[in-house]
């Protein structure tokens, strides 16, 4: 879903984005959850929306997640010894 938004220049104005593999109801639910998590900012109302990716939060998440993955790899390496 985030990639679909990024493909549109990190923002959506007007109609809800369409994802071929997903129903509109599923797309709306995913968008609401992403908004609740703070990854997107704006308004989602019915079949229309005006929102954008929160690039700052996504970068912070990426940093934290990369550190987590590094720690997981280090733990796995230590366990394999």
Biopython code that builds the backbone (N, CA, C, O; Angstrom):
import numpy as np
from Bio.PDB.StructureBuilder import StructureBuilder

atoms = [
    (1, "UNK", "N", (0.824, -1.181, 0.000)),
    (1, "UNK", "CA", (0.000, 0.000, 0.000)),
    (1, "UNK", "C", (0.878, 1.259, 0.000)),
    (1, "UNK", "O", (0.633, 2.200, -0.755)),
    (2, "UNK", "N", (1.895, 1.259, 0.853)),
    (2, "UNK", "CA", (2.805, 2.413, 0.901)),
    (2, "UNK", "C", (3.487, 2.623, -0.440)),
    (2, "UNK", "O", (3.663, 3.760, -0.878)),
    (3, "UNK", "N", (3.869, 1.540, -1.090)),
    (3, "UNK", "CA", (4.513, 1.643, -2.399)),
    (3, "UNK", "C", (3.556, 2.237, -3.426)),
    (3, "UNK", "O", (3.966, 3.045, -4.259)),
    (4, "UNK", "N", (2.307, 1.851, -3.377)),
    (4, "UNK", "CA", (1.311, 2.415, -4.304)),
    (4, "UNK", "C", (1.181, 3.925, -4.103)),
    (4, "UNK", "O", (1.049, 4.673, -5.071)),
    (5, "UNK", "N", (1.218, 4.364, -2.867)),
    (5, "UNK", "CA", (1.146, 5.807, -2.585)),
    (5, "UNK", "C", (2.422, 6.489, -3.078)),
    (5, "UNK", "O", (2.366, 7.563, -3.676)),
    (6, "UNK", "N", (3.566, 5.865, -2.825)),
    (6, "UNK", "CA", (4.841, 6.442, -3.261)),
    (6, "UNK", "C", (4.886, 6.590, -4.782)),
    (6, "UNK", "O", (5.424, 7.568, -5.300)),
    (7, "UNK", "N", (4.322, 5.624, -5.488)),
    (7, "UNK", "CA", (4.283, 5.690, -6.956)),
    (7, "UNK", "C", (3.494, 6.900, -7.444)),
    (7, "UNK", "O", (3.681, 7.347, -8.576)),
    (8, "UNK", "N", (2.631, 7.420, -6.616)),
    (8, "UNK", "CA", (1.805, 8.580, -6.974)),
    (8, "UNK", "C", (2.396, 9.888, -6.436)),
    (8, "UNK", "O", (1.680, 10.876, -6.273)),
    (9, "UNK", "N", (3.684, 9.888, -6.166)),
    (9, "UNK", "CA", (4.338, 11.097, -5.690)),
    (9, "UNK", "C", (4.153, 11.337, -4.209)),
    (9, "UNK", "O", (4.256, 12.476, -3.754)),
    (10, "UNK", "N", (3.880, 10.283, -3.440)),
    (10, "UNK", "CA", (3.719, 10.323, -1.986)),
    (10, "UNK", "C", (2.455, 11.017, -1.513)),
    (10, "UNK", "O", (2.300, 11.282, -0.321)),
    (11, "UNK", "N", (1.551, 11.315, -2.437)),
    (11, "UNK", "CA", (0.288, 11.923, -1.996)),
    (11, "UNK", "C", (-0.845, 11.473, -2.907)),
    (11, "UNK", "O", (-0.640, 11.103, -4.063)),
    (12, "UNK", "N", (-2.042, 11.517, -2.348)),
    (12, "UNK", "CA", (-3.245, 11.157, -3.090)),
    (12, "UNK", "C", (-4.266, 12.253, -2.858)),
    (12, "UNK", "O", (-4.528, 12.645, -1.721)),
    (13, "UNK", "N", (-4.835, 12.739, -3.938)),
    (13, "UNK", "CA", (-5.907, 13.727, -3.836)),
    (13, "UNK", "C", (-7.030, 13.270, -4.742)),
    (13, "UNK", "O", (-6.822, 13.032, -5.931)),
    (14, "UNK", "N", (-8.208, 13.149, -4.187)),
    (14, "UNK", "CA", (-9.357, 12.734, -4.983)),
    (14, "UNK", "C", (-9.780, 11.324, -4.647)),
    (14, "UNK", "O", (-10.076, 11.009, -3.494)),
    (15, "UNK", "N", (-9.808, 10.479, -5.655)),
    (15, "UNK", "CA", (-10.296, 9.117, -5.487)),
    (15, "UNK", "C", (-9.328, 8.265, -4.671)),
    (15, "UNK", "O", (-8.120, 8.501, -4.665)),
    (16, "UNK", "N", (-9.886, 7.269, -3.984)),
    (16, "UNK", "CA", (-9.077, 6.288, -3.268)),
    (16, "UNK", "C", (-8.232, 5.529, -4.288)),
    (16, "UNK", "O", (-8.712, 5.213, -5.376)),
    (17, "UNK", "N", (-6.998, 5.240, -3.950)),
    (17, "UNK", "CA", (-6.150, 4.498, -4.878)),
    (17, "UNK", "C", (-6.710, 3.105, -5.094)),
    (17, "UNK", "O", (-7.341, 2.525, -4.211)),
    (18, "UNK", "N", (-6.467, 2.584, -6.280)),
    (18, "UNK", "CA", (-6.914, 1.235, -6.590)),
    (18, "UNK", "C", (-5.706, 0.316, -6.634)),
    (18, "UNK", "O", (-4.686, 0.629, -7.249)),
    (19, "UNK", "N", (-5.840, -0.811, -5.979)),
    (19, "UNK", "CA", (-4.807, -1.841, -5.985)),
    (19, "UNK", "C", (-5.482, -3.074, -6.577)),
    (19, "UNK", "O", (-6.407, -3.621, -5.978)),
    (20, "UNK", "N", (-5.023, -3.518, -7.759)),
    (20, "UNK", "CA", (-5.736, -4.597, -8.466)),
    (20, "UNK", "C", (-6.057, -5.831, -7.628)),
    (20, "UNK", "O", (-7.125, -6.418, -7.800)),
    (21, "UNK", "N", (-5.181, -6.236, -6.741)),
    (21, "UNK", "CA", (-5.394, -7.454, -5.962)),
    (21, "UNK", "C", (-6.341, -7.260, -4.782)),
    (21, "UNK", "O", (-6.732, -8.239, -4.147)),
    (22, "UNK", "N", (-6.717, -6.020, -4.474)),
    (22, "UNK", "CA", (-7.492, -5.742, -3.263)),
    (22, "UNK", "C", (-8.818, -5.071, -3.581)),
    (22, "UNK", "O", (-8.919, -4.282, -4.521)),
    (23, "UNK", "N", (-9.832, -5.390, -2.790)),
    (23, "UNK", "CA", (-11.120, -4.714, -2.938)),
    (23, "UNK", "C", (-11.007, -3.294, -2.379)),
    (23, "UNK", "O", (-10.092, -2.984, -1.616)),
    (24, "UNK", "N", (-11.958, -2.437, -2.773)),
    (24, "UNK", "CA", (-11.946, -1.064, -2.249)),
    (24, "UNK", "C", (-12.076, -1.048, -0.732)),
    (24, "UNK", "O", (-11.443, -0.231, -0.063)),
    (25, "UNK", "N", (-12.887, -1.941, -0.188)),
    (25, "UNK", "CA", (-13.070, -2.003, 1.270)),
    (25, "UNK", "C", (-11.752, -2.346, 1.953)),
    (25, "UNK", "O", (-11.429, -1.782, 2.999)),
    (26, "UNK", "N", (-10.992, -3.266, 1.370)),
    (26, "UNK", "CA", (-9.695, -3.648, 1.941)),
    (26, "UNK", "C", (-8.711, -2.491, 1.854)),
    (26, "UNK", "O", (-7.976, -2.227, 2.805)),
    (27, "UNK", "N", (-8.693, -1.801, 0.722)),
    (27, "UNK", "CA", (-7.809, -0.637, 0.558)),
    (27, "UNK", "C", (-8.152, 0.412, 1.604)),
    (27, "UNK", "O", (-7.258, 0.955, 2.253)),
    (28, "UNK", "N", (-9.441, 0.704, 1.774)),
    (28, "UNK", "CA", (-9.858, 1.695, 2.774)),
    (28, "UNK", "C", (-9.427, 1.295, 4.176)),
    (28, "UNK", "O", (-8.965, 2.139, 4.944)),
    (29, "UNK", "N", (-9.572, 0.026, 4.518)),
    (29, "UNK", "CA", (-9.175, -0.440, 5.843)),
    (29, "UNK", "C", (-7.666, -0.279, 6.039)),
    (29, "UNK", "O", (-7.218, 0.172, 7.093)),
    (30, "UNK", "N", (-6.892, -0.647, 5.029)),
    (30, "UNK", "CA", (-5.445, -0.495, 5.119)),
    (30, "UNK", "C", (-5.064, 0.976, 5.273)),
    (30, "UNK", "O", (-4.195, 1.311, 6.079)),
    (31, "UNK", "N", (-5.703, 1.844, 4.512)),
    (31, "UNK", "CA", (-5.408, 3.272, 4.618)),
    (31, "UNK", "C", (-5.738, 3.801, 6.010)),
    (31, "UNK", "O", (-4.977, 4.584, 6.578)),
    (32, "UNK", "N", (-6.859, 3.377, 6.550)),
    (32, "UNK", "CA", (-7.232, 3.821, 7.905)),
    (32, "UNK", "C", (-6.204, 3.355, 8.939)),
    (32, "UNK", "O", (-5.848, 4.104, 9.849)),
    (33, "UNK", "N", (-5.736, 2.127, 8.794)),
    (33, "UNK", "CA", (-4.733, 1.610, 9.739)),
    (33, "UNK", "C", (-3.401, 2.339, 9.572)),
    (33, "UNK", "O", (-2.733, 2.639, 10.561)),
    (34, "UNK", "N", (-3.013, 2.624, 8.344)),
    (34, "UNK", "CA", (-1.776, 3.377, 8.118)),
    (34, "UNK", "C", (-1.888, 4.786, 8.690)),
    (34, "UNK", "O", (-0.920, 5.323, 9.229)),
    (35, "UNK", "N", (-3.062, 5.376, 8.571)),
    (35, "UNK", "CA", (-3.293, 6.708, 9.153)),
    (35, "UNK", "C", (-3.237, 6.632, 10.674)),
    (35, "UNK", "O", (-2.618, 7.476, 11.321)),
    (36, "UNK", "N", (-3.884, 5.620, 11.240)),
    (36, "UNK", "CA", (-3.875, 5.442, 12.693)),
    (36, "UNK", "C", (-2.456, 5.256, 13.215)),
    (36, "UNK", "O", (-2.123, 5.736, 14.299)),
    (37, "UNK", "N", (-1.624, 4.563, 12.450)),
    (37, "UNK", "CA", (-0.228, 4.343, 12.840)),
    (37, "UNK", "C", (0.643, 5.575, 12.593)),
    (37, "UNK", "O", (1.779, 5.636, 13.062)),
    (38, "UNK", "N", (0.112, 6.556, 11.857)),
    (38, "UNK", "CA", (0.854, 7.789, 11.607)),
    (38, "UNK", "C", (1.664, 7.795, 10.325)),
    (38, "UNK", "O", (2.336, 8.783, 10.031)),
    (39, "UNK", "N", (1.617, 6.712, 9.552)),
    (39, "UNK", "CA", (2.414, 6.646, 8.327)),
    (39, "UNK", "C", (1.852, 7.517, 7.215)),
    (39, "UNK", "O", (2.583, 7.918, 6.309)),
    (40, "UNK", "N", (0.557, 7.811, 7.276)),
    (40, "UNK", "CA", (-0.024, 8.758, 6.335)),
    (40, "UNK", "C", (-0.762, 9.826, 7.122)),
    (40, "UNK", "O", (-1.282, 9.580, 8.210)),
    (41, "UNK", "N", (-0.794, 11.013, 6.545)),
    (41, "UNK", "CA", (-1.466, 12.157, 7.156)),
    (41, "UNK", "C", (-2.516, 12.659, 6.176)),
    (41, "UNK", "O", (-2.296, 12.625, 4.965)),
    (42, "UNK", "N", (-3.638, 13.116, 6.675)),
    (42, "UNK", "CA", (-4.666, 13.674, 5.814)),
    (42, "UNK", "C", (-6.028, 13.134, 6.156)),
    (42, "UNK", "O", (-6.283, 12.695, 7.278)),
    (43, "UNK", "N", (-6.920, 13.173, 5.147)),
    (43, "UNK", "CA", (-8.308, 12.756, 5.364)),
    (43, "UNK", "C", (-8.670, 11.621, 4.422)),
    (43, "UNK", "O", (-8.307, 11.617, 3.245)),
    (44, "UNK", "N", (-9.390, 10.671, 4.970)),
    (44, "UNK", "CA", (-9.937, 9.564, 4.192)),
    (44, "UNK", "C", (-11.428, 9.571, 4.468)),
    (44, "UNK", "O", (-11.853, 9.337, 5.600)),
    (45, "UNK", "N", (-12.225, 9.837, 3.444)),
    (45, "UNK", "CA", (-13.666, 9.932, 3.670)),
    (45, "UNK", "C", (-14.398, 9.290, 2.499)),
    (45, "UNK", "O", (-14.364, 9.771, 1.367)),
    (46, "UNK", "N", (-15.061, 8.183, 2.822)),
    (46, "UNK", "CA", (-15.801, 7.456, 1.797)),
    (46, "UNK", "C", (-14.905, 7.024, 0.654)),
    (46, "UNK", "O", (-13.844, 6.437, 0.866)),
    (47, "UNK", "N", (-15.338, 7.316, -0.545)),
    (47, "UNK", "CA", (-14.573, 6.924, -1.739)),
    (47, "UNK", "C", (-13.573, 7.996, -2.143)),
    (47, "UNK", "O", (-12.950, 7.890, -3.200)),
    (48, "UNK", "N", (-13.410, 9.013, -1.333)),
    (48, "UNK", "CA", (-12.466, 10.092, -1.665)),
    (48, "UNK", "C", (-11.431, 10.227, -0.548)),
    (48, "UNK", "O", (-11.660, 9.825, 0.593)),
    (49, "UNK", "N", (-10.306, 10.797, -0.909)),
    (49, "UNK", "CA", (-9.249, 10.943, 0.089)),
    (49, "UNK", "C", (-8.304, 12.071, -0.307)),
    (49, "UNK", "O", (-8.148, 12.391, -1.485)),
    (50, "UNK", "N", (-7.696, 12.647, 0.679)),
    (50, "UNK", "CA", (-6.624, 13.623, 0.501)),
    (50, "UNK", "C", (-5.602, 13.322, 1.581)),
    (50, "UNK", "O", (-5.801, 13.678, 2.742)),
    (51, "UNK", "N", (-4.517, 12.673, 1.212)),
    (51, "UNK", "CA", (-3.516, 12.313, 2.209)),
    (51, "UNK", "C", (-2.147, 12.203, 1.563)),
    (51, "UNK", "O", (-2.014, 12.170, 0.340)),
    (52, "UNK", "N", (-1.126, 12.145, 2.423)),
    (52, "UNK", "CA", (0.254, 12.008, 1.956)),
    (52, "UNK", "C", (1.032, 11.145, 2.945)),
    (52, "UNK", "O", (0.643, 10.991, 4.103)),
    (53, "UNK", "N", (2.124, 10.593, 2.466)),
    (53, "UNK", "CA", (2.997, 9.814, 3.342)),
    (53, "UNK", "C", (3.711, 10.740, 4.301)),
    (53, "UNK", "O", (4.115, 11.838, 3.918)),
    (54, "UNK", "N", (3.870, 10.320, 5.528)),
    (54, "UNK", "CA", (4.674, 11.063, 6.500)),
    (54, "UNK", "C", (6.102, 10.543, 6.366)),
    (54, "UNK", "O", (6.497, 9.589, 7.036)),
    (55, "UNK", "N", (6.858, 11.180, 5.499)),
    (55, "UNK", "CA", (8.204, 10.700, 5.182)),
    (55, "UNK", "C", (9.125, 10.714, 6.397)),
    (55, "UNK", "O", (9.996, 9.851, 6.514)),
    (56, "UNK", "N", (8.953, 11.665, 7.294)),
    (56, "UNK", "CA", (9.791, 11.723, 8.494)),
    (56, "UNK", "C", (9.572, 10.481, 9.348)),
    (56, "UNK", "O", (10.532, 9.843, 9.779)),
    (57, "UNK", "N", (8.314, 10.140, 9.591)),
    (57, "UNK", "CA", (8.014, 8.956, 10.391)),
    (57, "UNK", "C", (8.498, 7.684, 9.701)),
    (57, "UNK", "O", (9.014, 6.781, 10.360)),
    (58, "UNK", "N", (8.338, 7.606, 8.387)),
    (58, "UNK", "CA", (8.794, 6.423, 7.657)),
    (58, "UNK", "C", (10.315, 6.269, 7.743)),
    (58, "UNK", "O", (10.818, 5.153, 7.871)),
    (59, "UNK", "N", (11.036, 7.370, 7.674)),
    (59, "UNK", "CA", (12.501, 7.307, 7.812)),
    (59, "UNK", "C", (12.895, 6.858, 9.219)),
    (59, "UNK", "O", (13.810, 6.052, 9.386)),
    (60, "UNK", "N", (12.199, 7.386, 10.231)),
    (60, "UNK", "CA", (12.465, 6.971, 11.614)),
    (60, "UNK", "C", (12.187, 5.478, 11.779)),
    (60, "UNK", "O", (12.973, 4.757, 12.392)),
    (61, "UNK", "N", (11.059, 5.021, 11.225)),
    (61, "UNK", "CA", (10.717, 3.606, 11.293)),
    (61, "UNK", "C", (11.792, 2.763, 10.614)),
    (61, "UNK", "O", (12.193, 1.723, 11.137)),
    (62, "UNK", "N", (12.255, 3.208, 9.458)),
    (62, "UNK", "CA", (13.296, 2.482, 8.739)),
    (62, "UNK", "C", (14.560, 2.352, 9.579)),
    (62, "UNK", "O", (15.174, 1.286, 9.612)),
    (63, "UNK", "N", (14.951, 3.411, 10.250)),
    (63, "UNK", "CA", (16.149, 3.386, 11.091)),
    (63, "UNK", "C", (15.978, 2.394, 12.241)),
    (63, "UNK", "O", (16.866, 1.584, 12.510)),
    (64, "UNK", "N", (14.849, 2.463, 12.904)),
    (64, "UNK", "CA", (14.580, 1.563, 14.026)),
    (64, "UNK", "C", (14.489, 0.118, 13.550)),
    (64, "UNK", "O", (15.036, -0.785, 14.184)),
    (65, "UNK", "N", (13.803, -0.098, 12.439)),
    (65, "UNK", "CA", (13.637, -1.457, 11.931)),
    (65, "UNK", "C", (14.973, -2.037, 11.470)),
    (65, "UNK", "O", (15.238, -3.218, 11.691)),
    (66, "UNK", "N", (15.817, -1.224, 10.833)),
    (66, "UNK", "CA", (17.141, -1.688, 10.409)),
    (66, "UNK", "C", (17.979, -2.085, 11.623)),
    (66, "UNK", "O", (18.677, -3.099, 11.584)),
    (67, "UNK", "N", (17.918, -1.297, 12.704)),
    (67, "UNK", "CA", (18.650, -1.642, 13.925)),
    (67, "UNK", "C", (18.113, -2.942, 14.520)),
    (67, "UNK", "O", (18.882, -3.778, 14.994)),
    (68, "UNK", "N", (16.801, -3.106, 14.492)),
    (68, "UNK", "CA", (16.186, -4.338, 14.974)),
    (68, "UNK", "C", (16.676, -5.539, 14.169)),
    (68, "UNK", "O", (17.045, -6.563, 14.745)),
    (69, "UNK", "N", (16.681, -5.422, 12.858)),
    (69, "UNK", "CA", (17.117, -6.527, 12.004)),
    (69, "UNK", "C", (18.591, -6.846, 12.229)),
    (69, "UNK", "O", (18.987, -8.012, 12.219)),
    (70, "UNK", "N", (19.395, -5.820, 12.429)),
    (70, "UNK", "CA", (20.817, -6.039, 12.713)),
    (70, "UNK", "C", (20.978, -6.808, 14.022)),
    (70, "UNK", "O", (21.773, -7.744, 14.105)),
    (71, "UNK", "N", (20.230, -6.414, 15.029)),
    (71, "UNK", "CA", (20.282, -7.098, 16.329)),
    (71, "UNK", "C", (19.831, -8.552, 16.185)),
    (71, "UNK", "O", (20.423, -9.450, 16.784)),
    (72, "UNK", "N", (18.792, -8.779, 15.397)),
    (72, "UNK", "CA", (18.318, -10.146, 15.167)),
    (72, "UNK", "C", (19.397, -11.000, 14.505)),
    (72, "UNK", "O", (19.602, -12.153, 14.884)),
    (73, "UNK", "N", (20.075, -10.439, 13.528)),
    (73, "UNK", "CA", (21.149, -11.167, 12.845)),
    (73, "UNK", "C", (22.301, -11.461, 13.805)),
    (73, "UNK", "O", (22.871, -12.551, 13.780)),
    (74, "UNK", "N", (22.642, -10.487, 14.651)),
    (74, "UNK", "CA", (23.718, -10.699, 15.620)),
    (74, "UNK", "C", (23.334, -11.783, 16.619)),
    (74, "UNK", "O", (24.162, -12.625, 16.969)),
    (75, "UNK", "N", (22.090, -11.769, 17.079)),
    (75, "UNK", "CA", (21.620, -12.792, 18.005)),
    (75, "UNK", "C", (21.650, -14.173, 17.352)),
    (75, "UNK", "O", (22.047, -15.152, 17.983)),
    (76, "UNK", "N", (21.237, -14.247, 16.111)),
    (76, "UNK", "CA", (21.250, -15.515, 15.380)),
    (76, "UNK", "C", (22.681, -16.018, 15.213)),
    (76, "UNK", "O", (22.954, -17.206, 15.384)),
    (77, "UNK", "N", (23.592, -15.103, 14.877)),
    (77, "UNK", "CA", (24.996, -15.475, 14.709)),
    (77, "UNK", "C", (25.572, -16.021, 16.013)),
    (77, "UNK", "O", (26.293, -17.019, 16.013)),
    (78, "UNK", "N", (25.244, -15.352, 17.136)),
    (78, "UNK", "CA", (25.747, -15.797, 18.424)),
    (78, "UNK", "C", (25.146, -17.155, 18.821)),
    (78, "UNK", "O", (25.826, -17.986, 19.423)),
    (79, "UNK", "N", (23.904, -17.367, 18.488)),
    (79, "UNK", "CA", (23.231, -18.622, 18.819)),
    (79, "UNK", "C", (23.796, -19.784, 17.988)),
    (79, "UNK", "O", (23.808, -20.930, 18.438)),
    (80, "UNK", "N", (24.263, -19.474, 16.770)),
    (80, "UNK", "CA", (24.804, -20.501, 15.878)),
    (80, "UNK", "C", (26.208, -20.931, 16.285)),
    (80, "UNK", "O", (26.694, -21.951, 15.796)),
    (81, "UNK", "N", (26.872, -20.189, 17.161)),
    (81, "UNK", "CA", (28.247, -20.528, 17.562)),
    (81, "UNK", "C", (28.287, -21.723, 18.459)),
    (81, "UNK", "O", (29.364, -22.139, 18.886)),
]
sb = StructureBuilder()
sb.init_structure("model")
sb.init_model(0)
sb.init_chain("A")
sb.init_seg("    ")
for serial, (resi, resn, name, xyz) in enumerate(atoms, 1):
    if name == "N":
        sb.init_residue(resn, " ", resi, " ")
    sb.init_atom(name, np.array(xyz, "f"), 0.0, 1.0, " ", f" {name:<3s}", serial, name[0])
structure = sb.get_structure()
